[in-house]
Amino acid sequence: CALERSEVSTLLLGDSWLERLVHLCGTGRIYFETHLKHRRTFFAAVGGDCVSHALWRVDEGGLVEKLRGAVLERAIILIGINNCLQLNSMDMAVRAVAEIVGAVRYMVCRLREVLGCPVLLLELPQLPLLSAESRHAVQVANEHLRAIDGV
């Protein structure tokens, strides 16, 4: 579909958890109603995506180029929970965290560099049915994501 750069003020990049947060949940819904509802929001959140898919959309999929020249007020990223599902060893958890943090750090730098907008990172949700390794990966990934803001 054709994208009018002047019509876009907010980019949402992530997976189905971002979509759920924005449309269904309490504070996410309030944030959406207060800050995003009357603005043009470009949803680049696809259910089931891992960070590699979002990373592909940013560069190879042309997302950044499509938005180049837009005057964005913000980009909001929530991605990585799907990388943490079904981990059954600490080695897998360490690899998942490294992939999440590396990809998110790159996407934040790329969005800031090309689009010049602030990037808000949302923490990964701690889901009750996750394995101990998955919960650990989410916790460690969130610690690293909090530190990315100063990249």
PyMOL commands that place a pseudoatom at each C-alpha (Angstrom):
pseudoatom trace, name=CA, resn=CYS, resi=1, chain=A, elem=C, hetatm=0, pos=[0.000, 0.000, 0.000]
pseudoatom trace, name=CA, resn=ALA, resi=2, chain=A, elem=C, hetatm=0, pos=[1.110, 3.534, -0.621]
pseudoatom trace, name=CA, resn=LEU, resi=3, chain=A, elem=C, hetatm=0, pos=[2.460, 5.293, 2.419]
pseudoatom trace, name=CA, resn=GLU, resi=4, chain=A, elem=C, hetatm=0, pos=[2.243, 9.048, 2.750]
pseudoatom trace, name=CA, resn=ARG, resi=5, chain=A, elem=C, hetatm=0, pos=[5.217, 9.969, 4.928]
pseudoatom trace, name=CA, resn=SER, resi=6, chain=A, elem=C, hetatm=0, pos=[3.511, 13.130, 6.127]
pseudoatom trace, name=CA, resn=GLU, resi=7, chain=A, elem=C, hetatm=0, pos=[0.666, 11.053, 7.535]
pseudoatom trace, name=CA, resn=VAL, resi=8, chain=A, elem=C, hetatm=0, pos=[2.824, 8.972, 9.888]
pseudoatom trace, name=CA, resn=SER, resi=9, chain=A, elem=C, hetatm=0, pos=[3.804, 10.254, 13.323]
pseudoatom trace, name=CA, resn=THR, resi=10, chain=A, elem=C, hetatm=0, pos=[4.362, 7.024, 15.270]
pseudoatom trace, name=CA, resn=LEU, resi=11, chain=A, elem=C, hetatm=0, pos=[5.963, 3.710, 14.360]
pseudoatom trace, name=CA, resn=LEU, resi=12, chain=A, elem=C, hetatm=0, pos=[5.039, 0.582, 16.325]
pseudoatom trace, name=CA, resn=LEU, resi=13, chain=A, elem=C, hetatm=0, pos=[7.554, -2.198, 15.690]
pseudoatom trace, name=CA, resn=GLY, resi=14, chain=A, elem=C, hetatm=0, pos=[7.234, -5.620, 17.242]
pseudoatom trace, name=CA, resn=ASP, resi=15, chain=A, elem=C, hetatm=0, pos=[5.107, -8.727, 17.460]
pseudoatom trace, name=CA, resn=SER, resi=16, chain=A, elem=C, hetatm=0, pos=[1.552, -9.553, 18.517]
pseudoatom trace, name=CA, resn=TRP, resi=17, chain=A, elem=C, hetatm=0, pos=[2.361, -8.645, 22.127]
pseudoatom trace, name=CA, resn=LEU, resi=18, chain=A, elem=C, hetatm=0, pos=[2.733, -5.008, 21.093]
pseudoatom trace, name=CA, resn=GLU, resi=19, chain=A, elem=C, hetatm=0, pos=[-0.571, -5.113, 19.289]
pseudoatom trace, name=CA, resn=ARG, resi=20, chain=A, elem=C, hetatm=0, pos=[-2.265, -6.685, 22.317]
pseudoatom trace, name=CA, resn=LEU, resi=21, chain=A, elem=C, hetatm=0, pos=[-0.730, -4.144, 24.660]
pseudoatom trace, name=CA, resn=VAL, resi=22, chain=A, elem=C, hetatm=0, pos=[-1.839, -1.183, 22.590]
pseudoatom trace, name=CA, resn=HIS, resi=23, chain=A, elem=C, hetatm=0, pos=[-5.367, -2.366, 21.882]
pseudoatom trace, name=CA, resn=LEU, resi=24, chain=A, elem=C, hetatm=0, pos=[-6.421, -4.497, 24.810]
pseudoatom trace, name=CA, resn=CYS, resi=25, chain=A, elem=C, hetatm=0, pos=[-4.529, -3.858, 28.035]
pseudoatom trace, name=CA, resn=GLY, resi=26, chain=A, elem=C, hetatm=0, pos=[-5.184, -1.263, 30.732]
pseudoatom trace, name=CA, resn=THR, resi=27, chain=A, elem=C, hetatm=0, pos=[-2.241, 1.146, 30.707]
pseudoatom trace, name=CA, resn=GLY, resi=28, chain=A, elem=C, hetatm=0, pos=[-1.385, 0.315, 27.097]
pseudoatom trace, name=CA, resn=ARG, resi=29, chain=A, elem=C, hetatm=0, pos=[-4.928, 1.085, 26.076]
pseudoatom trace, name=CA, resn=ILE, resi=30, chain=A, elem=C, hetatm=0, pos=[-4.859, 4.328, 28.061]
pseudoatom trace, name=CA, resn=TYR, resi=31, chain=A, elem=C, hetatm=0, pos=[-1.553, 5.323, 26.423]
pseudoatom trace, name=CA, resn=PHE, resi=32, chain=A, elem=C, hetatm=0, pos=[-3.001, 4.546, 22.998]
pseudoatom trace, name=CA, resn=GLU, resi=33, chain=A, elem=C, hetatm=0, pos=[-6.180, 6.535, 23.672]
pseudoatom trace, name=CA, resn=THR, resi=34, chain=A, elem=C, hetatm=0, pos=[-4.230, 9.492, 25.093]
pseudoatom trace, name=CA, resn=HIS, resi=35, chain=A, elem=C, hetatm=0, pos=[-1.213, 9.678, 22.791]
pseudoatom trace, name=CA, resn=LEU, resi=36, chain=A, elem=C, hetatm=0, pos=[-1.737, 7.671, 19.622]
pseudoatom trace, name=CA, resn=LYS, resi=37, chain=A, elem=C, hetatm=0, pos=[-5.411, 7.404, 18.707]
pseudoatom trace, name=CA, resn=HIS, resi=38, chain=A, elem=C, hetatm=0, pos=[-5.631, 10.720, 16.885]
pseudoatom trace, name=CA, resn=ARG, resi=39, chain=A, elem=C, hetatm=0, pos=[-2.204, 10.444, 15.302]
pseudoatom trace, name=CA, resn=ARG, resi=40, chain=A, elem=C, hetatm=0, pos=[-1.232, 8.417, 12.297]
pseudoatom trace, name=CA, resn=THR, resi=41, chain=A, elem=C, hetatm=0, pos=[0.333, 5.248, 13.636]
pseudoatom trace, name=CA, resn=PHE, resi=42, chain=A, elem=C, hetatm=0, pos=[2.177, 2.841, 11.363]
pseudoatom trace, name=CA, resn=PHE, resi=43, chain=A, elem=C, hetatm=0, pos=[1.862, -0.699, 12.720]
pseudoatom trace, name=CA, resn=ALA, resi=44, chain=A, elem=C, hetatm=0, pos=[4.811, -2.926, 11.905]
pseudoatom trace, name=CA, resn=ALA, resi=45, chain=A, elem=C, hetatm=0, pos=[3.867, -5.520, 14.514]
pseudoatom trace, name=CA, resn=VAL, resi=46, chain=A, elem=C, hetatm=0, pos=[3.395, -9.063, 13.249]
pseudoatom trace, name=CA, resn=GLY, resi=47, chain=A, elem=C, hetatm=0, pos=[2.222, -11.958, 15.396]
pseudoatom trace, name=CA, resn=GLY, resi=48, chain=A, elem=C, hetatm=0, pos=[4.758, -14.719, 15.923]
pseudoatom trace, name=CA, resn=ASP, resi=49, chain=A, elem=C, hetatm=0, pos=[7.728, -12.589, 14.936]
pseudoatom trace, name=CA, resn=CYS, resi=50, chain=A, elem=C, hetatm=0, pos=[11.128, -13.015, 16.513]
pseudoatom trace, name=CA, resn=VAL, resi=51, chain=A, elem=C, hetatm=0, pos=[13.716, -10.240, 16.547]
pseudoatom trace, name=CA, resn=SER, resi=52, chain=A, elem=C, hetatm=0, pos=[15.237, -11.498, 13.297]
pseudoatom trace, name=CA, resn=HIS, resi=53, chain=A, elem=C, hetatm=0, pos=[11.934, -10.862, 11.509]
pseudoatom trace, name=CA, resn=ALA, resi=54, chain=A, elem=C, hetatm=0, pos=[11.651, -7.289, 12.831]
pseudoatom trace, name=CA, resn=LEU, resi=55, chain=A, elem=C, hetatm=0, pos=[15.293, -6.714, 11.953]
pseudoatom trace, name=CA, resn=TRP, resi=56, chain=A, elem=C, hetatm=0, pos=[14.595, -7.901, 8.410]
pseudoatom trace, name=CA, resn=ARG, resi=57, chain=A, elem=C, hetatm=0, pos=[11.613, -5.525, 8.126]
pseudoatom trace, name=CA, resn=VAL, resi=58, chain=A, elem=C, hetatm=0, pos=[13.752, -2.584, 9.261]
pseudoatom trace, name=CA, resn=ASP, resi=59, chain=A, elem=C, hetatm=0, pos=[16.410, -3.041, 6.579]
pseudoatom trace, name=CA, resn=GLU, resi=60, chain=A, elem=C, hetatm=0, pos=[15.772, -5.690, 3.956]
pseudoatom trace, name=CA, resn=GLY, resi=61, chain=A, elem=C, hetatm=0, pos=[12.003, -5.204, 4.023]
pseudoatom trace, name=CA, resn=GLY, resi=62, chain=A, elem=C, hetatm=0, pos=[12.458, -1.503, 3.411]
pseudoatom trace, name=CA, resn=LEU, resi=63, chain=A, elem=C, hetatm=0, pos=[10.610, -0.183, 6.475]
pseudoatom trace, name=CA, resn=VAL, resi=64, chain=A, elem=C, hetatm=0, pos=[13.192, 2.497, 7.235]
pseudoatom trace, name=CA, resn=GLU, resi=65, chain=A, elem=C, hetatm=0, pos=[13.371, 3.593, 3.611]
pseudoatom trace, name=CA, resn=LYS, resi=66, chain=A, elem=C, hetatm=0, pos=[9.589, 3.783, 3.356]
pseudoatom trace, name=CA, resn=LEU, resi=67, chain=A, elem=C, hetatm=0, pos=[9.517, 6.073, 6.385]
pseudoatom trace, name=CA, resn=ARG, resi=68, chain=A, elem=C, hetatm=0, pos=[12.574, 8.152, 5.434]
pseudoatom trace, name=CA, resn=GLY, resi=69, chain=A, elem=C, hetatm=0, pos=[11.538, 11.794, 5.358]
pseudoatom trace, name=CA, resn=ALA, resi=70, chain=A, elem=C, hetatm=0, pos=[8.605, 11.303, 7.719]
pseudoatom trace, name=CA, resn=VAL, resi=71, chain=A, elem=C, hetatm=0, pos=[8.613, 13.538, 10.760]
pseudoatom trace, name=CA, resn=LEU, resi=72, chain=A, elem=C, hetatm=0, pos=[8.084, 10.890, 13.406]
pseudoatom trace, name=CA, resn=GLU, resi=73, chain=A, elem=C, hetatm=0, pos=[7.335, 11.867, 16.967]
pseudoatom trace, name=CA, resn=ARG, resi=74, chain=A, elem=C, hetatm=0, pos=[8.345, 8.460, 18.255]
pseudoatom trace, name=CA, resn=ALA, resi=75, chain=A, elem=C, hetatm=0, pos=[8.999, 4.810, 17.531]
pseudoatom trace, name=CA, resn=ILE, resi=76, chain=A, elem=C, hetatm=0, pos=[7.880, 2.182, 20.032]
pseudoatom trace, name=CA, resn=ILE, resi=77, chain=A, elem=C, hetatm=0, pos=[9.478, -1.274, 20.052]
pseudoatom trace, name=CA, resn=LEU, resi=78, chain=A, elem=C, hetatm=0, pos=[8.334, -4.418, 21.838]
pseudoatom trace, name=CA, resn=ILE, resi=79, chain=A, elem=C, hetatm=0, pos=[9.987, -7.482, 20.349]
pseudoatom trace, name=CA, resn=GLY, resi=80, chain=A, elem=C, hetatm=0, pos=[11.741, -10.576, 21.666]
pseudoatom trace, name=CA, resn=ILE, resi=81, chain=A, elem=C, hetatm=0, pos=[9.263, -12.586, 23.708]
pseudoatom trace, name=CA, resn=ASN, resi=82, chain=A, elem=C, hetatm=0, pos=[8.915, -15.140, 20.923]
pseudoatom trace, name=CA, resn=ASN, resi=83, chain=A, elem=C, hetatm=0, pos=[12.688, -15.684, 21.091]
pseudoatom trace, name=CA, resn=CYS, resi=84, chain=A, elem=C, hetatm=0, pos=[12.228, -16.672, 24.740]
pseudoatom trace, name=CA, resn=LEU, resi=85, chain=A, elem=C, hetatm=0, pos=[9.470, -19.236, 24.322]
pseudoatom trace, name=CA, resn=GLN, resi=86, chain=A, elem=C, hetatm=0, pos=[10.263, -22.905, 24.870]
pseudoatom trace, name=CA, resn=LEU, resi=87, chain=A, elem=C, hetatm=0, pos=[13.855, -22.473, 26.045]
pseudoatom trace, name=CA, resn=ASN, resi=88, chain=A, elem=C, hetatm=0, pos=[14.993, -25.599, 27.860]
pseudoatom trace, name=CA, resn=SER, resi=89, chain=A, elem=C, hetatm=0, pos=[18.627, -24.849, 28.722]
pseudoatom trace, name=CA, resn=MET, resi=90, chain=A, elem=C, hetatm=0, pos=[20.595, -21.912, 30.056]
pseudoatom trace, name=CA, resn=ASP, resi=91, chain=A, elem=C, hetatm=0, pos=[22.754, -22.057, 26.925]
pseudoatom trace, name=CA, resn=MET, resi=92, chain=A, elem=C, hetatm=0, pos=[19.640, -21.461, 24.812]
pseudoatom trace, name=CA, resn=ALA, resi=93, chain=A, elem=C, hetatm=0, pos=[18.645, -18.615, 27.155]
pseudoatom trace, name=CA, resn=VAL, resi=94, chain=A, elem=C, hetatm=0, pos=[22.056, -16.934, 26.786]
pseudoatom trace, name=CA, resn=ARG, resi=95, chain=A, elem=C, hetatm=0, pos=[21.839, -17.167, 22.985]
pseudoatom trace, name=CA, resn=ALA, resi=96, chain=A, elem=C, hetatm=0, pos=[18.274, -15.787, 22.983]
pseudoatom trace, name=CA, resn=VAL, resi=97, chain=A, elem=C, hetatm=0, pos=[19.283, -12.802, 25.135]
pseudoatom trace, name=CA, resn=ALA, resi=98, chain=A, elem=C, hetatm=0, pos=[22.288, -12.060, 22.908]
pseudoatom trace, name=CA, resn=GLU, resi=99, chain=A, elem=C, hetatm=0, pos=[20.109, -12.164, 19.788]
pseudoatom trace, name=CA, resn=ILE, resi=100, chain=A, elem=C, hetatm=0, pos=[17.407, -9.955, 21.312]
pseudoatom trace, name=CA, resn=VAL, resi=101, chain=A, elem=C, hetatm=0, pos=[19.765, -7.344, 22.716]
pseudoatom trace, name=CA, resn=GLY, resi=102, chain=A, elem=C, hetatm=0, pos=[21.949, -7.179, 19.604]
pseudoatom trace, name=CA, resn=ALA, resi=103, chain=A, elem=C, hetatm=0, pos=[19.007, -6.849, 17.224]
pseudoatom trace, name=CA, resn=VAL, resi=104, chain=A, elem=C, hetatm=0, pos=[17.140, -4.291, 19.347]
pseudoatom trace, name=CA, resn=ARG, resi=105, chain=A, elem=C, hetatm=0, pos=[20.301, -2.213, 19.835]
pseudoatom trace, name=CA, resn=TYR, resi=106, chain=A, elem=C, hetatm=0, pos=[20.820, -2.174, 16.062]
pseudoatom trace, name=CA, resn=MET, resi=107, chain=A, elem=C, hetatm=0, pos=[17.174, -1.258, 15.353]
pseudoatom trace, name=CA, resn=VAL, resi=108, chain=A, elem=C, hetatm=0, pos=[17.254, 1.598, 17.885]
pseudoatom trace, name=CA, resn=CYS, resi=109, chain=A, elem=C, hetatm=0, pos=[20.449, 3.017, 16.375]
pseudoatom trace, name=CA, resn=ARG, resi=110, chain=A, elem=C, hetatm=0, pos=[19.123, 2.620, 12.835]
pseudoatom trace, name=CA, resn=LEU, resi=111, chain=A, elem=C, hetatm=0, pos=[15.778, 4.279, 13.593]
pseudoatom trace, name=CA, resn=ARG, resi=112, chain=A, elem=C, hetatm=0, pos=[17.457, 7.153, 15.413]
pseudoatom trace, name=CA, resn=GLU, resi=113, chain=A, elem=C, hetatm=0, pos=[20.044, 7.584, 12.660]
pseudoatom trace, name=CA, resn=VAL, resi=114, chain=A, elem=C, hetatm=0, pos=[17.704, 7.529, 9.670]
pseudoatom trace, name=CA, resn=LEU, resi=115, chain=A, elem=C, hetatm=0, pos=[14.423, 8.775, 11.119]
pseudoatom trace, name=CA, resn=GLY, resi=116, chain=A, elem=C, hetatm=0, pos=[15.786, 10.997, 13.879]
pseudoatom trace, name=CA, resn=CYS, resi=117, chain=A, elem=C, hetatm=0, pos=[13.024, 10.180, 16.326]
pseudoatom trace, name=CA, resn=PRO, resi=118, chain=A, elem=C, hetatm=0, pos=[13.064, 9.070, 19.952]
pseudoatom trace, name=CA, resn=VAL, resi=119, chain=A, elem=C, hetatm=0, pos=[12.691, 5.321, 20.443]
pseudoatom trace, name=CA, resn=LEU, resi=120, chain=A, elem=C, hetatm=0, pos=[10.752, 3.915, 23.387]
pseudoatom trace, name=CA, resn=LEU, resi=121, chain=A, elem=C, hetatm=0, pos=[11.573, 0.325, 24.334]
pseudoatom trace, name=CA, resn=LEU, resi=122, chain=A, elem=C, hetatm=0, pos=[8.926, -1.661, 26.174]
pseudoatom trace, name=CA, resn=GLU, resi=123, chain=A, elem=C, hetatm=0, pos=[9.949, -4.494, 28.446]
pseudoatom trace, name=CA, resn=LEU, resi=124, chain=A, elem=C, hetatm=0, pos=[9.205, -8.086, 27.530]
pseudoatom trace, name=CA, resn=PRO, resi=125, chain=A, elem=C, hetatm=0, pos=[6.291, -9.542, 29.497]
pseudoatom trace, name=CA, resn=GLN, resi=126, chain=A, elem=C, hetatm=0, pos=[6.964, -12.152, 32.173]
pseudoatom trace, name=CA, resn=LEU, resi=127, chain=A, elem=C, hetatm=0, pos=[4.476, -14.829, 31.209]
pseudoatom trace, name=CA, resn=PRO, resi=128, chain=A, elem=C, hetatm=0, pos=[3.436, -17.255, 33.969]
pseudoatom trace, name=CA, resn=LEU, resi=129, chain=A, elem=C, hetatm=0, pos=[3.757, -20.434, 31.898]
pseudoatom trace, name=CA, resn=LEU, resi=130, chain=A, elem=C, hetatm=0, pos=[7.345, -19.848, 30.767]
pseudoatom trace, name=CA, resn=SER, resi=131, chain=A, elem=C, hetatm=0, pos=[10.034, -22.330, 31.741]
pseudoatom trace, name=CA, resn=ALA, resi=132, chain=A, elem=C, hetatm=0, pos=[12.630, -21.256, 34.320]
pseudoatom trace, name=CA, resn=GLU, resi=133, chain=A, elem=C, hetatm=0, pos=[15.134, -20.756, 31.480]
pseudoatom trace, name=CA, resn=SER, resi=134, chain=A, elem=C, hetatm=0, pos=[12.662, -18.637, 29.523]
pseudoatom trace, name=CA, resn=ARG, resi=135, chain=A, elem=C, hetatm=0, pos=[11.819, -16.503, 32.579]
pseudoatom trace, name=CA, resn=HIS, resi=136, chain=A, elem=C, hetatm=0, pos=[15.539, -15.995, 33.171]
pseudoatom trace, name=CA, resn=ALA, resi=137, chain=A, elem=C, hetatm=0, pos=[16.070, -14.965, 29.546]
pseudoatom trace, name=CA, resn=VAL, resi=138, chain=A, elem=C, hetatm=0, pos=[13.212, -12.420, 29.759]
pseudoatom trace, name=CA, resn=GLN, resi=139, chain=A, elem=C, hetatm=0, pos=[14.587, -10.988, 33.010]
pseudoatom trace, name=CA, resn=VAL, resi=140, chain=A, elem=C, hetatm=0, pos=[18.143, -10.632, 31.673]
pseudoatom trace, name=CA, resn=ALA, resi=141, chain=A, elem=C, hetatm=0, pos=[16.969, -9.297, 28.309]
pseudoatom trace, name=CA, resn=ASN, resi=142, chain=A, elem=C, hetatm=0, pos=[14.874, -6.638, 30.091]
pseudoatom trace, name=CA, resn=GLU, resi=143, chain=A, elem=C, hetatm=0, pos=[17.892, -5.586, 32.168]
pseudoatom trace, name=CA, resn=HIS, resi=144, chain=A, elem=C, hetatm=0, pos=[19.910, -5.098, 28.971]
pseudoatom trace, name=CA, resn=LEU, resi=145, chain=A, elem=C, hetatm=0, pos=[17.036, -3.371, 27.158]
pseudoatom trace, name=CA, resn=ARG, resi=146, chain=A, elem=C, hetatm=0, pos=[16.794, -0.789, 29.951]
pseudoatom trace, name=CA, resn=ALA, resi=147, chain=A, elem=C, hetatm=0, pos=[20.452, 0.101, 29.321]
pseudoatom trace, name=CA, resn=ILE, resi=148, chain=A, elem=C, hetatm=0, pos=[19.993, 0.544, 25.552]
pseudoatom trace, name=CA, resn=ASP, resi=149, chain=A, elem=C, hetatm=0, pos=[18.310, 3.919, 25.903]
pseudoatom trace, name=CA, resn=GLY, resi=150, chain=A, elem=C, hetatm=0, pos=[21.692, 5.623, 26.126]
pseudoatom trace, name=CA, resn=VAL, resi=151, chain=A, elem=C, hetatm=0, pos=[23.102, 3.952, 22.991]
for i in range(1, 151): cmd.bond("trace and resi %d" % i, "trace and resi %d" % (i + 1))
show_as sticks, trace
zoom trace
